[in-house]
Amino acid sequence: MAVSLSSQISLLLPLLLQLVNFLTPSMAVLFSSLPKTIVVTASPDPGQVLHAGEDRITVRWSLNRSLPVGVDSGYEMVKFLLCYAPASQIDRGWRKTYDSLKKDKTCQFKMTTEAYGGGGAEYSYAYTVERSIPTATYFVRAYALNADGTQVGYGQTTDDGKRANLFEVVGISGRHASLDVAAGCFSAVSVGALVIFFFVGGEEEVKKK
């Protein structure tokens, strides 16, 4: 007895749904698919220069209140990242922007991950620029995460073209002032010792004559 097409579909559909559920967590989220639901601001003025290991960034965020009620129903956490501006990505493949968030290298520096407290208030966090942050131009981006830790929304301190509200960070070169002072002192002592050597040596030569 032949099995009808509708019967075949009804038998295969549960298997297909299981396959989709299995594959979905491993599929990369595309940045272009995320809604811009979070309003984010940061304390540095446009063009301001910060110093790694010293200066702080105060980040403020809230839900975009112009969006429909319930748009944030799946939000559990908000993750904040320090991201390279386009000017600091030129000829640097290790900082390249990809639409796939698994491949994207724009935002490499985690600032904090905070519990999502609901869309009715504004929240803030003070971040000290870590010593490991390299010299570059930056902006701040926030990702809303669901219970699985998957990005489901975002916001950032710059515009879509990543040209506005950018700030600079000057990284630590690895050379400290104390080392420079020590090197200077050593050089001065070396020069002094050399002068004394020649002076004493000259006197000895005079005595021999």
Secondary structure, DSSP 4 states (H G I P E B T S, - for coil): -PPPHHHHHHHHHHHHHHHHHHHGGGSPPBGGGS-B-EEEEESSPTT-EEETTT-EEEEEEEE-TTSPTTTTTT--EEEEEEEE-GGGTTT-GGG---SBTTT--SEEEEEEEEE---TTS-EEEEEEPPTTPPSEEEEEEEEEE-TTS-EEEEEESS-TTS-SS-EEEEPP-S--HHHHHHHHHHHHHHHHHHHHHHHHHHHHHHHH-
